[in-house]
Amino acid sequence: MRNLHLDGSYISLARFVELADGPVSISVAPSIRERLVRAREIVAHYAASDEPVYGLNTGLGGNLQHRIEPKEIPAFQAQLLLGRSAGVGPNLLEWISRAAWLSRIIGASRGASGLSLATFDLMLAMAERGLSPAVPTYGSIGTSDLVLAAQMGACLIGEGEIWDNGVCHPAAEALRNHGLAPIELAPKDGLALANNSSFSIALAAGALREARSTMDLAQAVTVLSGEGYGMNPAIFEARIHALRPAVGQEQAAAWFRAALEGSSLHASGAARSIQDALSFRVVAPLFGAARNALASAERETEIELNGAADNPAVLADTNEMLSTPNFHTPSLALALDTLAIAQVHLATASAQRILKLMNPHLSGLPKYLSPIGGSSAGLLPLQKTVAALFSEIRLHAQPASLDAISVSEMVEDVAPQTPLAARKLATQIDLLQWLIAVEALVAAQAVDLRKPKSLGRVAKMLHTAIRATVPPLHQDRATGPDVAAVRQVINAAELRRVLANIGLTLL
């Protein structure tokens, strides 16, 4: 059981991802409960008054001018959730739903949502039991995740479905199975549950968790390709990179120098050229820039996670409820789109290295890396796979944040499409992992054919791990299964732990 103490402290993305991996026991500091109680007093005051407050005693979106009488406000909460449960498509993965649920709990604990204690406590109880609302994929445009979050919140009144240990059950049944029961929502609960960015946060967090490990692998496999190609390691010399103060470039160059320790490439005459092709020569600035894009996306996700996206927001210090624009998430959408573009640069370099390793005029190795030659296809057919993967990776770099249409009587006329940016990034990362696996297979074959006297420590570990599962290519065989096996090998947690244990921390 994971544990989280809510006291208003900043929660890192890494910590959030860890917490979302399973049930969470959540304790709440007295100061947080006091804040929630105070916020409810303010909500009750406005609910009983004649002053219009968006979503509390008015309609939403195009129904803004409609006033809701005080006596109708409690019933309006369920209507608000059910009427906006308009998501469609297959359910999002259980991990995403669990992360979204946890995100809403964290956001509500800030106090600006005005969520009632009874509702908040039921959310905590569900999290502790590993329960999370099952929600469809499509429906949010990033101007809050209103439609998806409404369906998420509806489980508290026994509507919709709930994930329970990998299986979806009707919400009322799932609650009953764990000794819980649906509740009646208090004024503003409906909007507090619906008007937030919990799914944008969850989708971004899931994609970025994979992005970091994928970038680590891409960097390590680049080293293996360099060994197979006989690249010139002088390009990583520290003084060269100190001449250009690009953030991340010097750190990347330092990593490559450490990764190549022990390589015979450093021996006099071992490098085949004083200047290699750019796909080998510019990897330090390339990975430096890509990691900057990754860090920016992680930072923007943390900002959303630790912020209050509620509209209207309850300001306990001044006893006010004010409309806010905090549900709008363009910074996160732009950061995710930027990372997707950065990953195309990594994919381009990877594809070019693969092609060069198979070209005897460029690599000095047998044609198509086939040791028997003649009519042997060697690894040539994988070039078509590379081309197919690269085209899809590039397609998924099309910015999602550029697309928006006016909805809700022209009131909501801009949208960042943040969930779409996160989902297409996740798909792109999966494609990039396949491309990296192809490069790793090709690079391992190149190393076998070049027979360097010694490999640097990273290349040695990768080559050993690959060859423990996939033998060298001696004559033509199906290479698709080889790629799948290599992908599994290089993604193994054990390999990354070994890297960490020898003090080579990936940036």
N, C-alpha and C positions, 0 to 999 in steps of 0.2 A: 504494500500500500504506500503510495506516494503521499507526502504531506506538504501542505501549503498553509502558511500563516499570513492572513491578510491584515496588514497594518498600514497600508498606504505606501509601502516601499516599492521601489522600481523593480520590475520583473524583466529579466533579460530574455531574449528570444530563445537562447539555448535552454534556459530553465523552463520556459513555457513548453517547448517541444518535449522535454523530458516528462513534464507533468501530464501532457496529453497522451502519453503512451498507455495509460490505464486508469483505474479508479484513483481518486484523490480524496484524502481526508483533509478537509479545509477547516481551519480554526480562524476565528474572527476576533481581532483585537477589540477591547471595549470602546476605544475611540471610534472605530468604524461603526459599531452598532449605534453609538450615540449620534454619529453623523446621519445614519439612516433614519433614526427616529426623528431627528430635527428636520430632515428633508420631508418626511411624511407630514409633519405638522404644517409645513409651508404648503404642500400639495392640498391638504384638507382646507386650509384657509382660502386658497384660490378656487377650489371646487365649490365652495359655498358662496363665493362672491359673484358679482356681475361682470367683473373684468375679464375680457376675452383672453384665453391662453390657448395657444395652438395645440390641438390634439387632446386637450383636457376637456374644455367645454365648447370646442369648435370641431367641425369636420376636418378631414385631412385633404391635402392637395387641392383638387378642383372644387371640393366641398367646403373650402375654408370659410365661406360666408355663413354656413349653417351653424346655428347656435344649439348647443345641447343643454337642456335643463338640468339643474343639479340632481334631481331625482333619477334622471336617465343615465347619469355618468357611470355608475357601476355596471349596468347592463351593456353599456357601449364598449367596455373593455373586451368582452368575448366577441362581440360583433366586429370590433376592429381587427382582431386576430383572424377570425374565420373568414371574414370578407376579403382579406388580403392574402390568404393562403392560396396563391395562384401559381406556385412553382410547378414545373413539369420535368419529365425525363427521369432517368434512373437516379436512385438515391446516391448522394455523395458517400464516399467511403466512411466507415465508422470512425476512423481516426480524425477525419475532418470535422465530423459532427461533434465528436468529443472535444476537440480543440475549440470549436465555435462556442459550445456550451460553457467551457471554462473561461473563454474570453469574455462572454457576457457576464459571468459571475464577477470576474476581476473588474470589468468596467462598471458594473452596478455598485461595487464596493466603494467607488470613488464618491458616491453620494449624489452626483448630479442627476441621476436617473429618477430619483424619488420612488424607487421600487419599494413595495411594502415588505415588511419583515417576514410575513407568512410566506409570500412568494419567494423571497430570497432564500429562506431556510429550506423550502422544498427543493430549490435548485441545488443547494449544498448537499442535501440528502441523496439526490439522484447522482451527483458526481461521485459521492463516496461509494455508491453501489455500482459504479461503472455504467450507469445509464446515460444515454444521450439521445436527443430527438433525431429521428430519421427524416432527412430533408432532401427534396429533389435537387438536381444539378442546376437547372436553368430558371432564372427569374430575377436575379439581381443585376443592376447596372452600376453599382458602386456609389450611388447617391443614397447612402445607407443601404443595408441589405434587407430592405423592408419586407419584400415578399417572402424571401427565404426565412428571415428571422421571425416573421409572423407565424409561419408554419412550425418553426422551432418552439415558439412560445405556446402554441396551441396545445402542446402535449401536457401542459400543466393543468389544463381544464379537461383532460381526458380525450383529446382529439388527436388524430393523426397516429403516427407510429413511433416507437422508441427502440433504439438499438440496445440489445442486452447480450453481451458476450458473442457478438458476431451474427446475431439473429434479430430480425425485426418482428416486434409484436405490437398489437394494438395498444395505444398509449395507456388506456385505463387498465388493461390486463397487466401490462408490464409494471405499472405502479403497484397494483394489488399484489403481484407476485413478490414484491419486496416490502410489503407492509406499509405502502404509501397510498395516498388517495388524491384524486384531483381536488383543486381548490376553486373558490370563487375569487376572482380578481378584484382588487381594490382600485379606486380611481387612479389613473395614469399608468397602472401596471401594464395594460395592453400596449400602450405606446412605448413604454420603457423596454418591453420585451421585443418589440418590432423595429424600433428606430435606432439601429446601431450598425456597426461595421464588423460584426463578429465573424461572418463568413469570409469577408475579404481578408481578415487577419488570419483565420485558420487556413485558408487556401494558400496564402502567401507563405505562412510558416511551413506548411508541408512541402511546398516547392523548394523553398530555400534550404531546408534540411538536406534535400537531395542535391541541390545545386552545389553546396559546399563540398560534399564528399565526391561529387562528380568532377569538380574542378581539381581536387586533390589528385584524383586518378589520372586526369588528363595531363597534369604536370609530371607525374611519375612516368607515365607511358611515353611522354615526349623524350625523356632521358633514355629510355630503352631504344627508341627509334634513333636517337643520336648515336648511340653505341653501335647499332647495326649499320648505320650509314657511314660511320667514321667521321663524324662532324669535328669541327675545330673548337675545342673548349675555351680557346683564348677569348672568345666573344663574351665570356662571363667575367672577365677581369674587372676587379672592383674599381680601378681608376677610370675605366671607360664609362661606367654607369654613374660615377660621381660627377661627371661633366654635365649631366642633364638631370636636374632635380625633380624628376617626375615621380609622384607619389606611387609607391609600390614597386617601381622598376628595380631599384637597388636591392630591396628585400628579395625580389624574385631572383635576381642574379646571384645573390648570396646563397639562396636555396639551391640553385643549380650547381654552384661551385661545391657545396657540401654533398649534393647527391652524386657528383662525379668523382668524389674522393676514392682513390684506389684504382681508377680507370687507366688502362694503358693508352687511352687517347692523349694523355699528358706527355707520353714519351716522345722524344724527338723524332719527327718524321711520321708519327702515327696518323695525324690528321691529313686527310687527302687534299685539302685545299686551304688556302689562306682566307677564303671567304666562301661560305656555303650559301645555298639558296635561302631566301628570307624565311621560309617556313621553319628552318633550323636556327637561323641567325638572329631573329627578332623575338624569340620566345620570352625573353625577360620583360621587355616593354609590353608585349602582348598579354602575358599573364598578370603583370602588374596592373594594367588597365582593367582587365576582366575582374580581378579581385577587388578593385576599387568599386566597380559596378555592383558586385556582390555585397560588399560592405554597406554601400548606400541603400540597397534594398533591405538588408537586415536592419539597418538603423531606422528606416521609415516604418517597417513593420513593428518595431519596438515602440515607436512613437504612438502608433495607433493602439497598440496593446495597452499602453500605460496612460492613454488619454481617456477623455469622456466625450463620446460622439453624440450624446443625447440631444434631442431637440423636441421640446424646450428643455433647458437645463435648470436644475434647482440650485440657486446660489444661497447656501445656508447663512453665509456671513451677512448678507444684506436682505434676507427674507424675500427673495425675488424668484420669479420664474421667467426666463428670457429665451427668446428664440435664438438659435445658433446655426452657423454653417458647418459645424464640426463633423457632421456625418459625411461630408464630401471628401473623397480620398484621392485627389489627383496626384499628390506627391508620391504615394505608394504605387499607383498605377504607372506613373512615368518611370519610377525606379525599376519596376518589374519589366517594363518594356525595354528599358536601357540594358538590363542584364540579358534579356533575350537577344538583343542585337550583339552584345559582347560575346555571347556564346557562338554566334555565327562566325566571328573572327577565329575563335578556337577551333571550330569545325573546319573552316577553310584551311587552316594550317595543318590540321590533322590529315585531311584528305590529300593535301599536296605532299605531305611526307610519305603517305602510303604509296602514291603514284611514283614518287622518286625512288623509293626503295625497290620497286619492281622494275625500274628502267635500268638496264645494264650500262647504258651510256652515262648515266648520272651517278649510279651507285657503285659501279665496278663489280657488281655481283651477277650471278647467273640470271638470265632472262626470266622474268616473272617469279624469281626466287625458286625456280625448279632445279633441283640438283641433277636431273637426268636430261633436261633439254629436249630437243627433237619436237615431237608432237605434243609434249606435255603442256597442259594449260597452267600448271603450277597454281599460283594464287591469282592469276589474271581475272577469273570470273568474279572475284570479290570487288573488282573495280566497279562493276555495275551496281553491286550492293552499296558501295561507297557513294556512287552518284545518286542513287535513290534516297539514301539516308540524308545526304547533304541537301538535296532539294527540299525534303520535308523539314529539316532543321531550319533552313532559310525561310520557308513558308511561315513557320511559327514565330519568326521575328517580326512579322507584320505588326505594327503597333496597334494594340487594342484600344488604347486611350484616345485614338483619333475618331472613333465612331460614336455617334450619339444622335438620337432623334427626340423630338419634343413629345412628352407624355403628360398625362394628368392635366388636360385642358391648357396645355402650353405653359403650365407653371414650372414643371421640371423640364427645362429646355436644354440643359447640359448634363453630361454624365461621363465619368472617367472610365467606366467599364472595368473596374478593378478586379472583380472575380474572374472575368474572362482573361485578363492579363495574367493572372496567377495560374489559371487552368492551362492555358496554352504554354506557359513557361514550363509547367510540370511535364507536359507531353514532349516538349522540346528536349528537356533534360533526359527523358527516357531514350529518345532517339540518339542523343549525343553519347549516351553510355554504350549504345550498340556500335557507334562509329569508333569510340575509344577502344572497344573490345577488338574490332577489326584491326586497328592500328597495332594493338598489343600483339595479336597473332602474327601479323606481318613482320613486326619488329623482332619478335623472337626468332622467326625463321631467318631473318637477315643476320642476326647475331650468330646463329648456328653456322651459316655459310661463311661469314667473315672470319669467325674463330679468333676474336681478339685475345690477347694474352691474359688480360684481366678486365673484369667489369667493375664499374663503380658500385657502391653499396646498394643504391636503389635499383639499378638495372639488374644486378645480381639476384636480388630478392624477387623481383618480378619474373625474371627468366626462370629461376628455380621453381617458383610457384606454378608458372604456366606449364613447364615441362613435366611437372609431377602429375599433371592431368591430361595434357594434350601432347602427343609425341610430335617430333619434327615431321615435315612433309617430305617423304622420299619418293612417292609416286602419286599420281592424281587420285584424289578421294573427295568425298563430300566435305566441304569446308564450312558450310553453314552450322552444323553441329559443333564444330571446333570453336567457332566464334561464340556460340552460346555458352560453351564450357568455360572459355576464357573470361567471358563477362562475369560469370559466377565466381571464378577464382579471384579476379582482381578486385571484386567487390567484397570479398570476405573480410569480416571485421578483424580476423586474426592477422592478416597482412598489415592492416593499418596500425594495429597494436605493436607489431614488430617495429615498424617505422618509428613509432613514438618511443619505444624502449631503447633504441639506439641513439636517441637524442636528435633525430631528424624530424622536427615538427613542421608539418605542412602549413604554409602561411594561411 
